[in-house]
Amino acid sequence: MKKWLTILLTIIVFFAGQAVFAQGVRVGPDGEFSPQTLKLPYAFYNENFGFAGGFVYGKVGSFQKQATILATTMVGTKGGMGFLVGKDIQMPRIERLFFDPIVSVGYFSDSKSFVNGNPDFADERAGSNDSDEDNYVEGDGWDNFFRLKFKYLLPIGNGRDEIITTVKMKDGLLMSEPKGGTSLNPFKSGRSYLEMRPFYRSQEIDGDDVDETVKTNGLDLSLFWDNRDFDANPSKGFGFRGKMSRDFGWFNSSDSWTNLEGELDVYFPFKMGSWLRQGVLALNHWTSYSPTWNKESGGEVTNRPPAYTGSTLGGLWRMRGFPSQRFNDRAATYYAAELRLIPEWNPFNNWPRVQKYVGIKWLQFVPFVEIGRVAPEWSFSRLHSDMKWDAGLGIRASAKGIVIRVDSAYSNEGVGVQMMISQPFQF
């Protein structure tokens, strides 16, 4: 238990302040709300940074009750980064418009990328479904990222009369009426958003086999119908998002490209005896396609999204038993099933000093399975043959209103351990 406590504390310190409020203010059973401020040093170890330390500063509900701001910096034996994020900041004079800024600047050494360049695999495209797991390049370099998401809440469903919701919680679970999941009609249930997201990313790889910098900038446009009862930890309902991403090739972009995505997640509650506080079957399907992807006669691919975006599988969000961005191609499909179990048992209640700082309201145990595939074309038969799979177990916790997770998954290429905030679907 001490080992898991150390892991949980590390993640909490690193990601605290990023609570997903979705234009909602969380209050206790008594209806009271109080802003929170976080100022903490921290230390951790992972594959990207090695042994590292840093400092985090966060504010929740200071200038706007629903808004969160977080800044952190860290330095490790294998790299360092600075990170700034804001969530659900309401625009002045346009009460239905919110924005989420993210800025990340980092330098990494000995980082793996599944892109062409390894001389041992000259006749194989790295990242394809049949590519060798050792077909990657390794090097040092900067990885800088910027994104500014604008979200406009449509005046339908739950968003018609209530722009900023008040969510009443008890022991980490929803106590008030759900904002979604009550109907299949978006005009009656859930919250619908039009989203626009300018983005920029520059990734540098300086190694023995490759020396390049891949840059992309453009715009995401999406429609999101959030018909879940509670976005941070849904127990019923569903979410649907359709998204188009476009890099116009402007400024210093490495190439122009277009990518289309669709995602659906569905939740079914169930009961399994008095020992279980909450049981949920969570299902997810995601697919992606790049219509601009063009393979030249010489084998060179143009007008494709970079390997770190678009139709990619592996890492934190999809196919967690594989390395980050292990698979990438013109098209992809993905399915996942999770059994999310919150028992009555919470050992942290026996440690009042720990609870004072981390506030763990529940633990969640999550067995899960995933299947997915990338392919050079979007074909149902092609995408549903020779699919990759993994299976694993997640341990998640609600800490000061933030869902943190440690997911471990086994695949035919080994075991992956992913640590992150938020449930993995519709992040």
N, C-alpha and C positions, 0 to 999 in steps of 0.2 A: 504494500500500500504506500510506503514511503516513496518508492520509485515513481508511482503514478501521481502522487501528490506533487512531487518535484516537477514532473512534466506539465501538470495542470497549472501550477503556479507560474511556470515559465510562459505558457501560452497566454494566460490571463494578463500578465504584466505586459507582454508584447502587444497584444491586440485590444486591451481594454480601452474603452472610449469609442469603439466603432459600432455600438449597438445599432441595430437596424430598426428604426422607429416607424418608417413608412408613413410619415406625416401624422404620427400618433404620439401622444404623451402617456407614458405608463405611470399609473398611480397605484398605491396600495389599497387594501380592502376598505380603508377609511377614507379614500378619495384624496389623500394628501400627496403632494408632489414636492420634491426638493432637488435642486440642481446638485451635480456631483463634479468634483475636480480630482484629477489623478496626477500625481507627481511621484514617479518611482524610478530608481535605477533597477537594472535587471541583468541577468546573465543566462546564457543558453548555449547549446551545441546543436548544429545540424550540418547536413552535407554541403550546403552552399557557403556557409560562413565559417565553419569550423567552430572553435571555441570563441565566443563573442560576448561583448557586454555593451550596454547602452543605457539610454534614459528616455522615458516617455512622459509626455505632458498631454493631458486630455481634459476637455470640458464637455459636460452633458447638460443641456438645458440652461445655459447661462444667459445669452442674449435672446434666444428663442427656445422655448421649452422643448420643442421637438428636435432641435438641431444638436449635432455632435461635431466636435472638432478634435483632431488628434495629430500630434507631431511626435516623431521619434527619430533618433539617430543611433546607429550601432556600428561597432568596429570589431572585426574578428580576425582570426589567423588566415582566412582565405578571402577576405573582402570586407566591404563596409557599404553602408547606404544611409540616406536620409529619406524620410517619408512624411508626407503631409496629406491628410484626408479630411474632408468635410462631408456631412450627410444631412439631407433634408433641410437645407437652408432656404427659407422662404424669401422669394424676391419681393422687394418693396413695390407696393402699388399693384402688383399682380398676384393676388393671394393664392391662385391656383397653380402658380409656377414655382418649382423648387429646383435647386441645383446641388450636385454632388461633385466637388473638385477632388482630384487625386494627382499628386506630384510625387514621383519617386526618382531618385538619383543614386546609382550604385555602381560599384566596381567589384568584379569577381575574378578569382583565379582558378585555373583548372576546371572550368565549367564545361559540361558536356552539351553538345548540340547535335541533333540528328539531321544534319544537312550534308550534302555532297562535299567531298574533299579528302576522304580517307583513301589513300592509295591502295590499300588492300582490297577495296571494293569498287574498283574503277568502272565495272560493268553493271553496277546495281545502284538504283536511286535510293538514297537514304530516306528512311521514314515511311516507305511504302509498306503495304500490309505484309508482304513476304520478305522484307528486308531483314538482314542479320542484326541481332541485338548489339553486335560489336561495331556496326557501321555508323560511327559517329566521329566527330572531331572534338578536340579538347583545346581550350585556350583561355587566355586572359582577356579582359576588356570591360568597357563601360556598358551598362544597360540602363537607359534613361527613359522614363515613361511619364506621359501627361494625358489626362482625360478630364473632360468637363461635361457631365451629364445634366441636361435640362429635362425636367419631368413636368408635363402639364396634366393635371388631374381633370378628367372630363366630368361635366355636371350630370352624371348618370349613376344609377345604382347607389351604393353607399356614399359616393362622392358628390351626390347632388346637393344634399343639405348639410353635410359635415366634411369640411375641408381638412381640418386637423382633428383627428379622433382622440378621445380619451379612453384608454385601455386599462381596465381595472384588473389587477393581478392578485393572486393569492398563492404563496409558496411557489412562484415561478410558472404557474399555469393560468390560462385565461379564465377570468371570472365573469367578465361582462359579456353582453351579447356579441356574437361574431359579426364581422363586417362583410363576410363572404360565405359561400357554401350553402346558402339558403335557397338558391334558385339557379337555373341554367340560363336565365335571361340577364344579360349585362345591364339592362335598364332597371333591374330590380335588385341585383345582388352584386357584391364585389366592388372593386375600384379599378377604373380603366384609365390608362395613361398613354399619352403620346410622348415619345422620348426622342431627343436629339442629343447626340454625343460626339463632339469633336474630339479627335484623339491624335496622339503623336507618340512614336516609340523609335528609339535608335539602339540597336544591339551590335556591339563590336566583338569580334572573335579574332584574337591574335594568337595563333598557335603554330606548331611545326608544319601542319598540313594545310592550313587555310589562314588567310589574313584578309578579312573583309568586314565591312560595316553595312548592316541592312537597316534602312530607314523606311518608315511608313507614316503617313499622316492622312487624315481624311475625316469621314463623317459616318456615324451610325444613325439609322432611323429605325424606330421600332414601335410596335403597338403591344402593350402589355395589359392583359386582363387578369388582375389578381383577385380570384374568386375563392381564396383560402380563408379559413376562419381566423387565423392568426399567422401573420407572415413569418415571424421569427421561429415558430415551432408549430407548423400546421397539424391539425388533427382531422380535418375534413375539408372537402372542396377541391379546387384545382387552380392551377395557374397556367396561362398560355401566353407565349411571346413569339411574335414574328419579327425578324430583324433583317435589315439590309445594311451592309457595310460597303463603303466606297472610298478607295484611294484614287484620287483624280490624277496622280502623277505630278502634282504641283510641287513647287518649292524644291526641297532636296530629297524627295521621295525616290526610293530605289526603283520603283515600278508602279504602274497603275493596275488596279484590280477591283473586282466586285465579288462580294460573298453574300449568300443568302442563308438564313438559319431559321429553324422553327423548334420550339420546345414546349412540351406539355408534361406537367406533373399532376398526379392525382393521389388523394389521401382517403383512407378508409379506417375509421376508428373501430376498435373491438375491445372486449373485456376478457380477462383470463384469471379470475379469482381475486380475492381480497388483497393479495400481495402486490398487485399491479395498480399503480396510480393512473397510468395512461398507456394504452397500446395503439399503435398506428401502423398500418401497412402503407408505405409510400412507394409509388411507381413513377418512373420518369422515362420519357423518350425525347431524344434530341437528334436532329439531322442538319446537315450543312452541305452547301454546294457552291462552287465558284464557277459561274458561267463564262468568265473571261479567260480561264486557265487554257493556255495554248502551248502545245508541245511541238516544237519545230522539228524539221526533218533530221537535223543533226542530233536530236535528243534533248536540246536545251528547252527548258520550260520558261515561258514568259507570261506576264500579266496574271501572276499568281500571288495570293497572299503569302507573306513570310511564314516560315515554318512554325513560328511562335503564335500564330493566330489563324483564323479560318477553320478549315476542316482538320482539326488536330485532336488526338486522343492521348491520354497519359498524364499522370500527375494529380494535382489537387482535386479536380472536379469530375473528371471522367476517366475511367479505367485506372483506378488508384493503385493497382498492383504493378504498374509499369512506370518507368521514368517519365519526367515531365516532357511533354510534346514528343513522346516516343514515335507516334505515327502521325503522318501528315500527307494529304493528297488532295485531289480535286473535290472529292465528296466523302462524306462520313455519315454513319448512323450509330446510335448508341441507345441501349436500354439498361435500366437499373431497377432493382427491387430492394427495399430496405424494410426490416421489421424493427420499428422503434419502440423500445420497451422502457418505461420509467417505473421502477419499483418504489414501494413505500420506503424501503431502506435507503438511508442517506447517512453514511458514516461521518460526514463532515459536521453533522449536528452535535457530535460528541467532542468537537474541537472548537469551542467558542472563540478562542483567540484567532484561529485561522479564519473562521466565519466572519469575524469582524472586518477583515481585509478583502476576502474573496467572495463572500456571500453566495455560496453554492446552494441553490434552492432544490436542485434535483440532479441525479445522475441518470443517463440514458445509455442502454446497451443495445447495439445495433448490428445484428448479423445482416450481411448484404451480399448480393451477387450482381455482376455487370457483364454485359456482352457488347461488343462493338466491332466496327470495321471501317477502314478507309479504302477508297477505290479510285481509279482514274476516271470514272464516270458515275453519274447517279443512275443506277440501275437497281431495282428492287431485288432481283435475283442475284446480282453480283454482290450487293452490300449484305445480303443475308446468307452467304456461303463462306465457309472458311473463316468464321468470325472468331475474334480473340475473346477470352473470358478471364475473369478473376473472381475471387470470393474472399470475404474478409469479415472482420469484426471491428466496430467502432465503439469508442467510449466517449460520450459527450456530456456536457454539463452546462447548466444555466448559472453563470457567475455574474452577479450584479446586472442581470438582464441581458447578458451577452451569451449566446450559444457558442461554446468552444468545442472543438472536436479533435480527437486523435483516431485516425482510421488506419488499420493495418490490413493489407490485402495480399493474397498469394496469387501469382500467375506463373505461367511456364517459363518466365524469365526471372523469377525470384520473388522477393517480398518487398513491397513498398510501404512506407510509413508516411502518412500525410497529416500535418498539423495545421489547423486553420480555424478561423472564426466562421460562424454561420453553418446552417445545414447546407448540404451540397447542391440542392436543386434550386433553380431560379434565384441565384445569389445576386 
